[in-house]
Amino acid sequence: MRSSTEEELFLPSTPGKFKDRSHAMHRQFHRCFASTSTMFLWALFLVALTAAYLSFQSFVDSGSRYFSTAWGGIQWEKQVRSSAQIHRQNGFSVLVTGAAGFVGTHVSLALKKRGDGVVGLDNFNNYYDPVLKRARRDLLSSHNVFIVEGDVNDARMLAKLFEIVAFTHVMHLAAQAGVRYAMENPHSYVHSNIAGLVTLLEACKNADPQPAIVWASSSSVYGLNEKTPFSESDLTDRPASLYAATKKAGEEITHTYNHIYGLSITGLRFFTVYGPWGRPDMAYFSFTRNILQGKPITIYRGKNRVDLARDFTYIDDIVKGCVASLDTAKKSTGSGGKKRRPAQYRIFNLGNTSPVTVPMMVGILEKQLKVKARKKMVEMPGNGDVPFTHANISSARRELGYKPTTDLQTGLKKFVRWYLSYYGDNRAKSVN
């Protein structure tokens, strides 16, 4: 049945004279044309409506993020300022990126406990269980450390943070970690470890005053080096993984910003950090879980069935090195994006100097857990892992007073105690 609107469109201009059926084809054509025109107008309206909606969404996402729930607003600014307050004489105000991460949590706590102002930043990604990251956040919150939920690539957010707080230091620990995961998601490493680093350096360069920067490189930059122990003066031009390559790129990028803009920069090459609140993707962590659950663990071996070895470094020793790097960092020398004079640039190894084979590490876990591991020995695949790591820490010892004190047996005992208190025992029940 034709609608009244359609009737009006097809009524003759002179009523009573619309009798000629020879115009049927014309009427059909006009009907079709009018219907098509109507549909076209409706489609045009819908397109315009969609474009307006998308434009509004873009405005909300980019132009008005200041008012979003993630960051921005009066209450948010109060939390940032409160967390950044210094409570000791000559204390620091430190922006800690990756604050809900393993090292970031421990460093933030150490700084806060001694009276420094600490503001955290973390994107809480799902590389590993975000629940653990949020538990770390709750731990920091109980010590009055506020973590901004955001990405280090968000230049506007970083600019706002530096506008609110005149940070004296930045401890940059945010990164896409893990060697093997790079084969699954390579772009995440470029996004976090290179693009994110540059975005942060740009924010620091433009800040007034410019902060001193301490950031996490990695022992992975030594790559396929065979000379041991690894020293900061060794060549690092043969990375074995994309992760290592992005960390090496980070060292070159930070040197550039130091040279051009006068940013004071210290890079720290961490060696296999472990301990309470650690990363679930690390071998000691996943081995603990699987041993308790009665699942087999895969232990890699190098060429000629040689056991892999790592310079396992306990988290408390790493924290001491991080804090000492902040304490000895000199001020940046730039202003308004221009360097006034040369600025400090340093790179240090932070390790334990006592490599332990992976089977020995498993043996310690078996002793602490009182459970025998089901071991599966496998030849190391070409996934970016290296057969051994061993740190020369003479430079850090001399300039930072760095002196690791925790051996692997003591450190794993503390880790297992934490693990059981956090996750519970969860042992697999034996079946007779």
C-alpha positions in Angstrom: 0.0 0.0 0.0 1.4 3.4 -1.0 2.0 5.9 1.7 0.4 9.3 1.8 3.7 10.8 1.0 4.1 8.7 -2.1 0.5 9.5 -3.0 1.2 13.2 -2.9 4.3 12.7 -5.1 2.3 11.0 -7.8 -1.0 12.9 -7.7 -1.7 14.9 -11.0 -1.5 18.7 -10.8 -5.0 18.9 -12.3 -7.3 16.4 -10.5 -9.8 14.5 -12.7 -7.7 14.6 -15.9 -5.2 11.8 -14.9 -6.9 9.2 -17.1 -4.3 8.5 -19.8 -2.9 5.0 -19.3 -0.3 5.7 -22.0 1.8 7.4 -19.3 2.1 4.2 -17.3 5.8 3.8 -18.2 6.5 7.4 -17.3 4.7 6.9 -13.9 6.7 3.8 -13.3 9.9 5.6 -14.1 9.0 8.6 -11.9 8.1 6.2 -9.1 11.4 4.4 -9.4 13.3 7.7 -9.6 11.5 9.2 -6.6 12.1 6.0 -4.6 15.8 5.9 -5.5 16.1 9.6 -4.7 14.6 9.0 -1.3 16.9 6.1 -0.6 19.8 8.2 -1.8 18.9 11.1 0.6 18.5 8.6 3.5 21.9 7.0 2.7 23.4 10.5 2.5 21.9 11.3 5.8 23.2 8.1 7.4 26.7 8.7 6.0 26.7 12.2 7.4 25.5 10.9 10.8 28.2 8.3 10.8 30.9 10.8 9.9 29.7 13.1 12.6 29.7 10.3 15.2 33.2 9.2 14.2 34.4 12.7 14.3 33.0 13.1 17.8 34.6 9.9 18.9 38.0 11.0 17.5 37.6 14.2 19.4 36.8 12.3 22.6 39.7 9.9 22.1 42.4 12.4 21.2 41.2 15.9 21.8 39.5 15.4 25.2 41.5 12.6 26.7 42.4 15.0 29.6 38.9 14.4 30.9 38.9 10.6 30.4 38.8 8.1 33.2 42.4 6.9 32.5 44.0 10.2 33.2 43.1 13.9 33.6 40.9 15.9 35.7 41.2 17.8 39.0 41.1 14.7 41.2 43.7 13.0 39.1 46.0 16.0 39.3 45.7 16.0 43.1 46.7 12.4 43.2 49.7 13.0 41.0 50.8 16.0 43.1 50.3 14.2 46.4 52.3 11.1 45.2 55.1 13.4 44.0 55.6 15.1 47.3 59.1 14.9 48.7 59.4 13.9 52.4 63.2 14.2 53.0 65.8 16.9 52.7 67.3 17.1 49.2 65.0 14.4 48.1 64.0 13.5 44.6 60.7 13.6 42.7 60.8 10.6 40.4 58.6 9.5 37.5 58.8 5.6 37.4 57.6 4.1 34.1 56.6 0.5 34.3 55.8 1.0 38.0 53.5 -2.0 38.2 56.2 -4.2 36.7 58.5 -6.4 38.7 61.5 -4.1 39.0 59.3 -1.0 38.9 57.3 -2.0 42.0 60.4 -2.7 44.1 62.2 0.5 43.0 59.1 2.6 43.6 58.8 1.2 47.1 62.4 1.8 47.9 62.3 5.4 46.8 59.0 6.1 48.6 60.2 4.5 51.9 63.2 6.8 52.0 61.1 9.9 51.5 61.3 10.6 47.7 58.3 11.6 45.7 57.2 8.9 43.3 54.7 8.9 40.5 54.2 5.7 38.6 53.1 5.0 35.0 52.0 1.7 33.6 49.7 0.5 30.8 48.9 -2.8 32.6 49.1 -4.8 29.3 48.4 -8.5 29.2 51.8 -9.8 28.2 51.5 -11.7 31.5 48.6 -11.8 34.0 47.4 -8.2 34.6 46.0 -9.4 38.0 49.5 -9.6 39.3 50.3 -6.1 38.1 47.2 -4.7 39.7 48.2 -6.5 43.0 51.5 -4.7 42.8 49.6 -1.5 42.2 47.6 -2.1 45.3 50.8 -2.7 47.2 52.2 0.6 46.0 48.9 2.4 46.7 49.1 1.2 50.3 52.4 3.1 50.5 50.9 6.2 48.9 52.4 5.7 45.5 49.9 6.6 42.7 50.2 4.9 39.4 48.9 6.6 36.3 47.3 4.1 33.9 48.6 5.1 30.5 51.0 4.3 27.7 54.5 5.8 27.5 53.8 6.6 23.9 51.1 9.1 24.9 53.0 12.3 24.4 50.1 14.5 25.6 49.8 12.6 28.9 53.6 12.8 29.5 53.5 16.6 28.8 50.7 17.0 31.3 52.6 15.0 34.0 55.7 17.2 33.5 53.5 20.3 33.6 52.0 19.2 37.0 55.3 18.0 38.5 58.9 19.2 38.1 60.4 15.8 38.1 64.1 15.7 39.1 64.5 12.2 37.8 62.9 9.6 35.5 63.4 5.9 36.2 62.4 4.4 32.8 61.6 0.7 33.4 58.6 0.3 31.0 59.4 -2.1 28.2 58.2 -5.1 26.3 60.2 -7.8 28.0 61.0 -11.4 27.0 63.2 -12.9 24.4 61.0 -15.6 22.9 57.8 -13.6 22.7 59.4 -11.4 20.1 58.9 -14.2 17.6 55.2 -14.0 18.2 54.6 -10.2 18.5 57.6 -8.3 17.1 55.8 -5.0 16.7 55.1 -4.8 20.4 58.9 -4.5 21.0 59.3 -1.7 18.5 56.2 0.1 20.0 57.4 -0.1 23.6 61.2 -0.3 23.5 61.9 2.1 20.7 58.9 4.4 20.0 58.0 4.6 23.6 61.6 5.4 24.6 61.7 8.2 22.0 58.4 9.6 23.1 59.6 9.7 26.7 62.9 11.3 25.7 61.1 14.0 23.8 59.0 14.8 26.9 62.2 15.0 29.0 63.9 17.1 26.4 61.1 19.6 26.5 60.6 19.6 30.2 61.8 22.6 32.3 63.8 21.7 34.2 65.0 18.6 32.3 65.2 15.5 34.5 68.1 13.1 34.8 67.2 9.8 33.3 68.0 6.2 34.5 66.7 3.5 32.2 66.7 -0.3 31.9 68.8 -1.7 29.1 69.6 -5.4 29.2 72.3 -7.9 29.4 70.8 -9.3 26.2 72.7 -6.6 24.2 75.8 -8.8 24.6 74.2 -11.2 22.2 76.5 -13.7 20.7 79.6 -12.5 22.6 81.8 -15.4 23.8 84.2 -13.5 26.0 83.3 -13.6 29.6 82.6 -11.9 31.9 80.7 -9.3 29.8 82.0 -5.8 30.2 80.5 -2.5 29.2 83.4 -1.9 26.8 82.6 -5.1 24.9 81.1 -4.9 21.4 77.4 -5.3 21.3 76.8 -5.5 17.6 75.6 -9.1 17.4 72.2 -9.3 19.0 70.7 -12.8 19.2 67.0 -11.6 19.5 64.7 -8.8 18.5 64.4 -7.9 22.1 68.2 -7.5 22.4 68.2 -5.4 19.2 65.6 -3.0 20.5 67.6 -2.6 23.7 70.8 -2.0 21.7 68.8 0.6 19.6 67.7 2.2 22.9 71.4 2.7 23.9 72.1 4.4 20.6 69.0 6.5 20.9 69.7 7.7 24.4 73.3 8.5 23.4 71.9 10.7 20.7 69.6 12.6 23.0 72.4 13.0 25.5 74.7 14.4 22.8 72.2 16.7 21.1 70.0 17.9 24.0 72.1 17.6 27.1 70.0 14.9 28.8 71.8 13.2 31.7 71.4 9.5 31.0 72.4 6.3 32.7 71.6 2.9 31.2 71.5 -0.2 33.3 72.1 -3.7 31.8 70.2 -6.0 34.1 71.3 -9.7 34.4 68.4 -12.2 34.9 66.5 -10.5 37.8 64.5 -12.7 40.1 62.7 -12.6 43.4 59.3 -11.9 45.0 56.6 -10.3 42.9 58.6 -11.5 39.8 57.5 -12.1 36.2 55.6 -15.3 35.5 57.3 -15.7 32.1 60.7 -16.2 33.7 62.0 -19.7 34.0 62.4 -19.8 37.8 58.8 -18.6 38.2 57.2 -21.0 35.7 59.3 -23.9 37.0 58.0 -23.3 40.5 54.4 -23.3 39.3 54.8 -26.4 37.2 56.8 -28.4 39.8 54.0 -27.7 42.4 51.3 -28.8 39.9 53.2 -31.9 38.9 53.7 -30.8 35.4 56.9 -31.4 33.5 59.4 -28.6 33.0 61.5 -28.1 29.9 65.2 -27.5 30.5 67.2 -26.3 27.5 70.8 -27.4 26.8 73.3 -25.7 24.5 75.6 -27.3 21.9 77.2 -30.6 22.9 74.7 -30.9 25.7 76.2 -28.1 27.7 74.0 -26.7 30.4 72.8 -23.1 30.1 74.0 -20.7 32.8 72.6 -17.4 34.0 74.0 -14.7 36.2 70.9 -14.7 38.4 70.6 -11.4 40.3 68.3 -10.9 43.2 65.8 -8.0 43.1 67.1 -6.3 46.2 70.6 -6.0 44.7 69.1 -4.6 41.5 67.1 -2.0 43.4 70.3 -0.9 45.2 72.0 -0.4 41.8 69.0 1.5 40.5 68.8 3.8 43.5 72.6 4.4 43.5 72.3 5.3 39.8 69.7 8.0 40.7 71.8 9.2 43.6 74.9 9.7 41.4 73.2 11.0 38.3 74.2 14.6 37.5 71.7 17.2 36.3 70.8 17.5 32.6 72.4 20.4 30.9 69.8 21.4 28.3 67.1 24.0 28.4 64.3 24.7 25.8 65.5 21.7 23.8 69.1 23.0 23.5 72.2 21.7 25.2 74.3 24.3 27.1 77.2 21.9 27.8 78.1 18.2 27.7 75.9 16.0 30.0 76.7 12.8 31.9 76.2 9.6 29.9 76.8 6.2 31.6 76.2 2.5 31.1 76.5 -0.1 33.9 76.2 -3.9 34.3 74.0 -4.9 37.2 74.6 -8.6 37.8 75.6 -11.0 40.5 78.9 -12.1 38.9 78.2 -15.8 39.9 76.6 -17.7 37.0 74.6 -20.8 38.0 73.5 -23.5 35.6 69.7 -23.9 35.0 69.8 -27.5 36.3 71.4 -26.3 39.5 68.7 -23.6 39.8 66.1 -26.3 39.4 67.8 -28.4 42.1 67.5 -25.4 44.5 63.8 -25.1 43.7 63.2 -28.8 44.3 64.9 -28.5 47.7 62.8 -25.4 48.7 59.5 -26.8 47.4 60.2 -30.3 48.7 59.0 -31.7 45.4 60.9 -33.5 42.7 60.7 -31.9 39.3 59.7 -33.9 36.2 62.4 -32.7 33.8 62.5 -32.8 30.1 65.9 -32.0 28.6 65.7 -30.3 25.2 68.3 -28.8 22.9 68.1 -25.0 22.9 66.1 -23.9 19.8 67.0 -20.9 17.8 64.6 -18.6 19.5 66.9 -15.8 20.6 68.2 -17.3 23.9 71.9 -17.3 24.6 73.9 -20.1 26.3 75.3 -18.1 29.2 75.5 -14.6 30.8 78.1 -13.4 33.2 78.5 -9.8 34.4 81.6 -7.8 35.0 80.4 -5.3 37.6 83.7 -3.6 38.4 82.5 -0.3 36.9 79.3 -0.3 38.9 81.2 -1.3 42.0 83.6 1.6 41.5 81.1 4.4 40.6 77.9 3.3 42.3 79.2 1.4 45.3 77.2 -1.6 43.9 77.8 -4.8 45.7 75.4 -7.7 45.3 75.0 -9.7 48.5 72.3 -12.4 47.8 73.3 -15.8 46.4 70.8 -17.8 44.4 69.9 -20.3 47.2 69.0 -17.4 49.6 67.1 -15.5 46.9 65.1 -18.5 45.7 64.2 -19.3 49.3 62.7 -15.8 49.6 60.9 -16.2 46.3 59.4 -19.5 47.2 58.2 -18.1 50.5 56.5 -15.2 48.7 55.1 -17.5 46.0 53.4 -19.8 48.5 52.0 -16.9 50.4 50.6 -15.2 47.3 49.3 -18.2 45.2 49.0 -20.8 47.9 50.5 -24.3 47.8 48.5 -25.7 44.9 50.4 -29.0 44.9 49.2 -31.7 42.6 47.6 -34.5 44.7 49.4 -37.7 44.3 47.5 -40.6 42.8 48.2 -44.1 44.2 
